[in-house]
């Protein structure tokens, strides 16, 4: 899968949906709960394993920052790219206003 920025993707095993913020030039496999993400919303999502949760409004990134996703609908599955789990993006501290 090689989506472009702004593309909406849906989990096929739970209610998770994300918007692609940044995607590297590579063709990688994006999964949620162990199943591939889809460009169309499923009629009735299945039940994922309780491996992790996606939180509404959180950004999920790879270790190198090449891929960034924004969660628009929370779910019970864990996001992963080519088998490597994505971590929530940490907040950037603001500069002091002395």
C-alpha positions in Angstrom: 0.0 0.0 0.0 1.2 3.5 -0.9 -1.4 6.0 0.1 -1.0 9.8 -0.3 -1.4 12.5 2.4 -5.0 13.2 3.1 -6.2 9.6 2.2 -8.6 8.1 4.7 -8.1 4.4 5.7 -10.3 2.0 7.6 -9.6 -1.0 9.7 -11.4 -4.2 8.6 -11.4 -5.7 12.1 -12.6 -2.9 14.4 -13.9 0.7 14.3 -10.4 2.4 13.8 -10.1 4.9 10.9 -7.1 7.2 10.2 -6.1 9.9 7.9 -2.6 9.8 6.3 -0.6 12.9 7.4 2.8 11.7 6.0 3.8 8.6 4.1 7.3 7.7 2.9 7.9 6.9 -0.8 8.0 3.2 0.0 5.2 0.7 -0.6 4.6 -0.7 2.9 1.9 -2.8 4.6 -0.3 -0.9 7.0 -2.3 -3.1 9.4 -4.7 -2.6 12.4 -5.3 -5.5 14.7 -3.2 -7.7 12.4 -5.4 -7.2 9.3 -4.7 -4.9 6.3 -6.3 -1.4 6.3 -8.8 -0.6 3.5 -9.7 2.5 1.6 -13.4 1.7 2.0 -15.3 1.4 5.2 -16.3 -2.1 6.1 -20.0 -2.9 6.5 -19.5 -4.6 9.8 -16.0 -4.7 11.4 -15.0 -7.9 13.2 -13.5 -8.2 16.6 -9.7 -7.6 16.9 -7.3 -9.0 19.4 -6.8 -6.8 22.4 -3.2 -6.0 21.5 -3.5 -2.2 21.8 -5.8 0.7 21.4 -6.0 3.6 19.0 -7.1 6.9 20.6 -9.2 9.6 18.9 -7.2 12.6 17.8 -3.8 11.0 18.5 -1.1 10.9 15.8 0.8 7.6 15.3 4.3 7.6 13.9 7.1 5.2 12.9 10.4 5.5 14.8 12.0 7.5 12.0 9.0 9.7 11.5 8.6 8.8 7.8 5.0 7.7 8.4 2.4 9.7 10.4 -1.3 8.9 10.8 -4.1 10.8 12.6 -6.7 8.7 14.3 -10.2 9.9 13.4 -12.2 7.1 14.9 -10.9 5.1 18.0 -10.7 1.4 18.1 -9.3 -1.7 19.8 -6.7 -2.7 17.3 -3.0 -1.7 17.2 -1.6 0.1 14.1 1.5 -1.3 12.5 3.6 -0.8 9.4 5.2 -3.9 8.0 4.8 -5.6 11.4 6.4 -2.8 13.4 3.8 -1.2 15.8 3.3 2.5 15.6 3.7 4.6 18.7 1.7 7.7 19.7 3.5 10.9 18.8 4.8 12.7 21.8 3.9 16.4 22.3 6.6 18.9 21.3 7.4 21.2 24.2 6.8 24.9 23.6 9.6 27.4 24.1 9.7 29.3 27.3 8.1 32.7 27.2 10.4 34.5 29.7 
